[in-house]
């Protein structure tokens, strides 16, 4: 729910106040005024709507601009995960599986039960890979990587594997996490800017859609349009967040 709230809240408006000046020595890229402008570009009907006043917040003794950078990056990242999860849910619910996957007895047709059937060693591999992606993504401003998203960097930007890992690993790294085949590398700045707007809107819709799947699976009939698609799930969605629960 925190992901959904952050995603929706940053599209909107609260009090119209002038953004605070950045603290000395800290580069910033976006202010509350930039969010107001971005909100109109994303959805001119809804506009700037911020019921929780997150655009005025200062998390962990940072500046308002740094907090905005953190929230913008978090929204984009969670939107990307939700888009992948939404597609993955639809594929698995229709019986599709990747030809190569972690060995295990996957007898269920319910995507919600899939995590429960992944072997412990498989869960450790998944969590370890995610931890590596998180660590590498936070290298902004270090080892020659572009600026961090809280210090003037572009929210949502991810460091290049090919640029920063080649020479570190004993074998070359041929692909990047973002745009692995270089499809968008030569796109114009205008096209890239429009693509970022589309990505944010699609990510927000995916977060709402994924919540619809989860709600219908736990409370049949809560999302009537999904009643004939989503299978019931009697497990605990929050179980993976319980300490070491996946090891039991």
Buried (B, 14 or more C-beta within 10 A) or exposed (E): EEBBEBBBBBBBBBEEEEBEEBEEEEBBBBBBBBBBEBBEEBBEEEEBBBEBEBBBBEBEEBBBBBBBBBBBBBBBBBBBBBBEBBEBBBEBBEEEEEEEEEEEEBEBEBBBBBBBEBEEEBBEEBEEEEEEEEEBBBBBBEEEBBBBBBBBBBBBBBBBBEEBBEEEEEEEBEEBEEEEEEEEEEEEEEEEEEEBEEBBBBBBBBBBBBBBBBBBBBEBEBBEEBEEEBBEBEEEEEEEEEEEEBEE
